Each structure stands twice: as structure tokens, then as C-alpha cells.
Amino acid sequence: MATLRDRGDARLITKEFSLLLVAALGVFLALGMTLPVLPYFVRDLGGGDLAIGIVVGSMAVSAVLIRPFTAPAIQNWGFQRLVLAGGVAGAVAIAGHAFADSFPVLLALRLLTGAALAVMFVACIARVMATAPAEHRSKASSYFSVAPYLGLGLGPVIGQPCYEAFGFGPTFLLAGVLQLAGTLPILLVTNHRDPGEKVPRFHTAALWPGAVLALGIIGVVAFNAYIPLYVDELRGTNPAFMFLAYSIVVLAARIFAGGLPDRIGAVRAGTLATVGVVVGLVIIAAAQSPLWIYVGILPLGAGIAFQYPGLMALTISRVSESERPAAVSTFTMFFDVATGLGGLIVGQAAALGGYRTAFAAAACCSVLGLILLRTVVASKS
């Protein structure tokens, strides 16, 4: 039987890689704890469905604004310092939700959370992609995504019971503490930086792959924003387990088939993935009971699992080593674009036609992404 070392994965799983995983786990665990709580918190502050979409998408505004400065900062300051700065700032912002007494204050804290997450995540993934062997880049990306999806899966399971037992304040404070606890161990690794050569703030190689990713991620935005309220509408209980099920599907796909895009190619893997996203969203939009949401989670989660690592590896393969931080920054910026625009799209759809309409609108966006993938992106491969 092949061992971890025999398969070559040992080159990926280093002390540095592991501590980056821990830092990412802390950040996304904290973020996950807010997912089932945030819609009710916005309602408690007097907001409606559109306000929920705006709050969910607001993180994208500051994240997009700070992205152009992240690649030069990685080069001049080093990845470790940025992971530390982003993790600590994000922990303060998440804990600060406990003291938000109005919609503008909450919005400001979400903006800080978005900026901190962007800095931290770009620094982490840029370092992972810089040290991964070329033939295992999608596998490295898949393995690293274990931390974010595990955090987003377990976070709601912790956050919802905490909210039900203690209320909003203690839930947000605990989330901030857990994020800080995950961030501080990054001090144990050596900081790497490469000052001197000027790097671009954007990279055009990431634009079309990023656009495909963003159109798929809009479905996740709808899922994160409206599943708790949609479950209430369907007279179901405990939406936290739906977030957990989604994360388990994504994690299982990435752990056991993380190298699939390396083997069959990013465009082919992306096509299968995007079809899965569309099918999953259609099933969720048409759900007659909470059970059908779980059915839709299977293709949705599997599709999201393979979209990101394949498109990321495709982007990195088109740029030089010195341009990788800029390419990573530009590509991951489309997470924020999807969150911001997606929040407005699904928020308006929900306000006009209800939660089913929001998921149907997200499915239409993924269909557009499939068209772009098969035409523009495929022609450049």
C-alpha cells in the first residue's frame, strides 16, 4: 500500500502548511459561527431580507478595495506578518459584533471583517501555491481548503446552540476568541518576503477563470444568506446541520478526489463542477421539504469542491513565479465580487419573489459561468 510519503503528499504537508491550515480554520470557524445567527441579528436590528443580503455581501466591498495592495505587501512584509495582522484584526471585528447596536455599526464591522479576511486568506494561499510542486497545485489547493470548509461546517453547529443558550453577544465574543486562538500559532513559522522586484497589483490571467468562479459562488452566497430562513419557511429545524452537510460534501470531494483537475484538466473538471452547481441550486429552489435541500447539497457541494482548485491551478500555470501573488490576489478577489454582487442579486431576488427565486437566480448565474468556461476560458487553455 502506498504511504503518504510514497504518494508525494509529504512535500505538501509541512509544519508551515499545517499552521496555515490552523490559522485558516480559526478564521473560518469564527465566520461559520455567524452564518446561522447573522440573519436573525439583522432582523433584531430592524432589517429585512434585502438588508440581510447587503450585510452578507458587505464584506466584499472592503475586501475588493484592499486586494490591490495585498500582493505588494506579501512581497515587502512577508506572508506571516499579513496572516497575523489579518487574523487579529478579524478577531477584533467578529467579537465587536457583540456590541453593534445599529445597522450602520454592524455594517462597519462587516467591512473590517472583509478586509481582514482578504489579507489573511491571500497571504495563506499565495504561500501554499508558491511552495507546492507544479504537478500538485490543485491538490495543494484542495488540501488547504479543508480548513475553510471544516470551519464553515463546524462553525454553525457551534454558533447556533451558543446563540440559543446565551444570545447574540456571547456567540460573537466566542467566535472572536476562537479566531484569535487559531491565528497566534503562525508566530512559530519563519516569515518569508522578497522585496525588490515590483509586482503588479492585478493580473489579467485571472480575470476569466475568476469570473467563472464568481458566477458559481453566487449560489453559495444564496445558501449562506437564506438557508436559515428558507428552512423556517419549509417548517424545518436546525439549519446548522445543512451547513455542516454542505461542508462535509465539499471536504470529502477535495480530500478523496482533490487531484482530479490535475488529471483530467481544469476546463473539463470545471464543466462537470459547474453543471453540479446548477443542478444542486435547481433542486434547492424547487424543494418541497428540508429533505430535498439535503439532496441538492450533494451536487452543489461536489461542484463547488472542484471549481476552485482547478481554476486556481489553471491561473497559476499561466504566470511567472514573481507574478503568482498578484494572480492569486486577483483570482481570489472574485470571491469578494461574488459575495458583493451576489448578495445584491440574491437579496433583490428574495425581496421580489421569495427564497426560491433567490436560489433560481443563483442557478441562472452558474449557467452563465458555464457558457464563459466553455467559450472564453476553454479557448485560452
Secondary structure, DSSP 4 states (H G I P E B T S, - for coil): ---HHHHTGGGT--HHHHHHHHHHHHHHHHHHHHTTTHHHHHHHTT--HHHHHHHHHHHHHHHHHHHHHHHHHHHHH-HHHHHHHHHHHHHHHHHHGGG--SHHHHHHHHHHHHHHHHHHHHHHHHHHHHHS-GGGHHHHHHHHTHHHHHHHHHHHHHHHHHHHHH-HHHHHHHHHHHHHHHHGGGGGS------SS---S--GGGHHHHHHHHHHHHHHHHHHHHHHHHHHHTT---THHHHHHHHHHHHHHHHHHTTHHHHH-HHHHHHHHHHHHHHHHHHHHT-SSHHHHHHHHHHHHHHHHHHHHHHHHHHHTTS-GGGHHHHHHHHHHHHHHHHHHHHHHHHHHHHHH-HHHHHHHHHHHHHHHHHHIIIIIHHH-
